[in-house]
Amino acid sequence: MNTSAFIPFARPDIGEEEIAAVAHAMRSGWVTTGPETRAFEQEFGDFLGGGVQCIAVNSATAGLHLALEAMGIGPGDEVIAPTLTFTATTEVIRYLGADPVLVDCDPFTLNIDPCKIEAAITPRTKAIMPVHYGGLACDMDRIFAIAQKYQLRVLEDAAHALPTTWKGTLVGQLPSDAAVFSFYANKTMTTGEGGMVVTKDEALAARMKVMRLHGINRDAFDRFTSKTPAWYYEIVAPGFKYNMTDMAGALGRVQLKRLPAFLKRRQQLAQRYLEALKELPLILPADAPAGDVHSWHLFVLRLAEGAKVTRDEVIQQLSDAGIGTSVHYVPLHRQPYWRDRYQLTPEMFPEADKAYQSMFSIPLFTAMSDAEQERIIAALHAILG
Ligand SMILES: *Cc1c(COP(=O)(O)O)cnc(C)c1O
């Protein structure tokens, strides 16, 4: 009964102000990393409350790679990461010749289970990469305690966590080595493609700034505005090409300005779902503890035991009703590359594997109307009620 327009799983919220800002950057004659990106970095740091270094990049994946490289992660090293994540979290570990060690999730939050982290530590372990799944902060007290005990780095994959707080502190201001945010099209704000590395560590920041652009000791904008000859630069390492364009930076500045309103809308939609779906045979996503912020990047449902339909049937019936869904995620231990390379089996990750079998994500995006949300709620009641 597909009576109205298709509701996609996600849709970016881009208005005339963003379009004007991008057009302005294009007309300015400076389209690569320049004044817009600089201003975006500054404003992003201000949004987080200041006192941090912000390094804009062309994806969060690039940012995670830069951060691990700056930490000196290399062949023979191990990095702990959750199995219930996107492959970007762990592929960057392999870029550097190191090995991810996957850990199961907590069945309530679906975040990495701190109880299982310690068992995964070996003499080769160098870092932990928590992922704030769906926008709910990991138990960072426990993770920092483990990191301190074993002298490990902490790199937050904060792709879902803008803005998210842990015990009142914004992700980006926690005492990790670095946090990396994503501005991919479906994230809580977008630059088309893009990411931001945030750190308080001056040495890490300096290395990442050099490696972001070919291993050049200063970027192109500096070259063309400072007093030293424009043609002179020094290569200090075989760097990467990870800088953000000024069109993306201009788009990001407008989206960042709208982020508080985006969050408010996401919170409204999430609270409405939590209320309207509570009688159905579903496990609802964990809310943030009182006083903390859940970014509500994702709204992940799980079928309760004894539900009369399967997960795949729910997804099909929602699709028949004109509603897009997704699954976050096929856990990495089930993906051929990771499974085969590290001989991983579902039994090694019982909670993530069980969650995977029953999970599906429903649309939650700021441009969604109340009427669209009510259609989704009604469809779920029709399927599961
Ligand atoms: C989206 C995402 C990334 C990668 O972000 P990009 O900006 O697309 O590179 C990394 N980790 C997680 C958990 C993500 O959801």
The ligand as a Tripos MOL2 file, in Angstrom:
@<TRIPOS>MOLECULE
LIG
   15    15     1     0     0
SMALL
NO_CHARGES

@<TRIPOS>ATOM
      1 C1         30.4980    7.2330    7.9970 C.3       1 LIG1
      2 C2         31.4570    6.5160    8.9010 C.ar      1 LIG1
      3 C3         32.8470    6.5780    8.7220 C.ar      1 LIG1
      4 C4         33.4840    7.1740    7.5160 C.3       1 LIG1
      5 O1         33.1210    8.4590    7.2570 O.3       1 LIG1
      6 P1         33.5290    9.0790    5.8250 P.3       1 LIG1
      7 O2         33.4500   10.5520    6.0810 O.co2     1 LIG1
      8 O3         32.5170    8.5950    4.8500 O.co2     1 LIG1
      9 O4         34.8970    8.6300    5.5040 O.co2     1 LIG1
     10 C5         33.6660    5.9950    9.6580 C.ar      1 LIG1
     11 N1         33.1560    5.3360   10.7110 N.ar      1 LIG1
     12 C6         31.8260    5.2210   10.9130 C.ar      1 LIG1
     13 C7         31.3370    4.4860   12.1100 C.3       1 LIG1
     14 C8         30.9420    5.7870   10.0050 C.ar      1 LIG1
     15 O5         29.6170    5.6400   10.1760 O.3       1 LIG1
@<TRIPOS>BOND
     1     1     2 1
     2     2     3 ar
     3     2    14 ar
     4     3     4 1
     5     3    10 ar
     6     4     5 1
     7     5     6 1
     8     6     7 2
     9     6     8 1
    10     6     9 1
    11    10    11 ar
    12    11    12 ar
    13    12    13 1
    14    12    14 ar
    15    14    15 1
@<TRIPOS>SUBSTRUCTURE
     1 LIG1         1 GROUP 0 **** ****
